[in-house]
Amino acid sequence: MQLSDMRTHIRSVVDITSNDIADTTMNWFIREGYDAIVYSEKRWPFYEATTTFDTVASTKDYSLSDVETNLSVTHDGVTFSGASAPKNVGMRDIAALKTANHVLEFIGYDDADVIYPLDSNTTGEPWYWTFWNDTVRLYPTPSSATTVYVRGYRNAVEFGGNTAVYRTAIADANTPDLPDPFDNVLSLYGLYRAYQQQEDPGLANQYFTLFTAELDNLRARYEDFPSPQPVVLNSRRVSRWRSQMILPARLRYSWE
């Protein structure tokens, strides 16, 4: 649903015009609802993204801006990548890393400091990684350029309000960076804020309750476990990938 359609729907239900709530104010209300949905979960499946980055010899730390260099995002029928991508669109969280021949294993930052102390100059092909302060650290330190394949979650394209899509002037044709089923949820939030602005707390509370209920329903739908990997209760296998390995995984120490 386009931004202009949402405004029309909200005004139609509340029975008001642009004289009661201006477009700029209504856009801001819709933006509030959009952000409430986007940031209500850290890992919405529709923000899953893949990209790659190349390591640099003797460099072990890579910021998210380094990791997301080759990220490509398609929204409103337009594909943006590299320098042309909106400034706010980038990797939000890292889920997994691998090279062309093996999967890098995630380890905690404290464990990594013990295995690879700061005074260690060990270099080689990276086998482990950790994530701290929006920075990926590889262990051991790469000895040469290697392509790392990334799976993670990207940020949503900004929508509505004073900050527009692609950091350009806002347009009525802008659509939220959400699946279509969320259009109704976003409209419910707009209705809640519109009734609140019109000093009708009773209806405002009713629409806010509907908003949270519908958001919970969609969250349950979109965050369901994939069919190929059902939930296994009371199992010691913390990693399905590791449980299928022939040999048990082990740490690689700094002197190896």
Secondary structure in CASP SS format (residue, H / E / C, confidence):
PFRMAT SS
TARGET T0000
AUTHOR 0000-0000-0000
METHOD secondary structure of the structure
MODEL  1
M C 1.00
Q C 1.00
L H 1.00
S H 1.00
D H 1.00
M H 1.00
R H 1.00
T H 1.00
H H 1.00
I H 1.00
R H 1.00
S H 1.00
V H 1.00
V H 1.00
D C 1.00
I C 1.00
T C 1.00
S C 1.00
N C 1.00
D C 1.00
I C 1.00
A C 1.00
D H 1.00
T H 1.00
T H 1.00
M H 1.00
N H 1.00
W H 1.00
F H 1.00
I H 1.00
R H 1.00
E H 1.00
G H 1.00
Y H 1.00
D H 1.00
A H 1.00
I H 1.00
V H 1.00
Y C 1.00
S C 1.00
E C 1.00
K C 1.00
R C 1.00
W C 1.00
P H 1.00
F H 1.00
Y H 1.00
E E 1.00
A E 1.00
T E 1.00
T E 1.00
T E 1.00
F E 1.00
D E 1.00
T C 1.00
V C 1.00
A C 1.00
S C 1.00
T C 1.00
K C 1.00
D E 1.00
Y E 1.00
S E 1.00
L H 1.00
S H 1.00
D H 1.00
V H 1.00
E C 1.00
T C 1.00
N C 1.00
L C 1.00
S E 1.00
V E 1.00
T E 1.00
H E 1.00
D C 1.00
G C 1.00
V E 1.00
T E 1.00
F E 1.00
S E 1.00
G H 1.00
A H 1.00
S H 1.00
A C 1.00
P C 1.00
K C 1.00
N C 1.00
V C 1.00
G C 1.00
M E 1.00
R E 1.00
D E 1.00
I E 1.00
A E 1.00
A E 1.00
L E 1.00
K E 1.00
T C 1.00
A C 1.00
N C 1.00
H C 1.00
V E 1.00
L E 1.00
E E 1.00
F E 1.00
I C 1.00
G C 1.00
Y H 1.00
D H 1.00
D H 1.00
A H 1.00
D H 1.00
V H 1.00
I H 1.00
Y C 1.00
P C 1.00
L C 1.00
D C 1.00
S C 1.00
N C 1.00
T C 1.00
T E 1.00
G E 1.00
E C 1.00
P C 1.00
W C 1.00
Y E 1.00
W E 1.00
T E 1.00
F E 1.00
W E 1.00
N C 1.00
D C 1.00
T E 1.00
V E 1.00
R E 1.00
L E 1.00
Y E 1.00
P C 1.00
T E 1.00
P E 1.00
S C 1.00
S C 1.00
A C 1.00
T C 1.00
T E 1.00
V E 1.00
Y E 1.00
V E 1.00
R E 1.00
G E 1.00
Y E 1.00
R E 1.00
N C 1.00
A C 1.00
V C 1.00
E C 1.00
F C 1.00
G C 1.00
G C 1.00
N C 1.00
T C 1.00
A C 1.00
V H 1.00
Y H 1.00
R H 1.00
T C 1.00
A C 1.00
I C 1.00
A C 1.00
D C 1.00
A C 1.00
N C 1.00
T C 1.00
P C 1.00
D C 1.00
L C 1.00
P C 1.00
D C 1.00
P C 1.00
F H 1.00
D H 1.00
N H 1.00
V H 1.00
L H 1.00
S H 1.00
L H 1.00
Y H 1.00
G H 1.00
L H 1.00
Y H 1.00
R H 1.00
A H 1.00
Y H 1.00
Q H 1.00
Q H 1.00
Q C 1.00
E C 1.00
D C 1.00
P H 1.00
G H 1.00
L H 1.00
A H 1.00
N H 1.00
Q H 1.00
Y H 1.00
F H 1.00
T H 1.00
L H 1.00
F H 1.00
T H 1.00
A H 1.00
E H 1.00
L H 1.00
D H 1.00
N H 1.00
L H 1.00
R H 1.00
A H 1.00
R H 1.00
Y H 1.00
E C 1.00
D C 1.00
F C 1.00
P C 1.00
S C 1.00
P C 1.00
Q C 1.00
P C 1.00
V C 1.00
V C 1.00
L C 1.00
N C 1.00
S C 1.00
R C 1.00
R C 1.00
V C 1.00
S C 1.00
R H 1.00
W H 1.00
R H 1.00
S H 1.00
Q C 1.00
M C 1.00
I C 1.00
L C 1.00
P C 1.00
A C 1.00
R C 1.00
L C 1.00
R C 1.00
Y C 1.00
S C 1.00
W C 1.00
E C 1.00
END
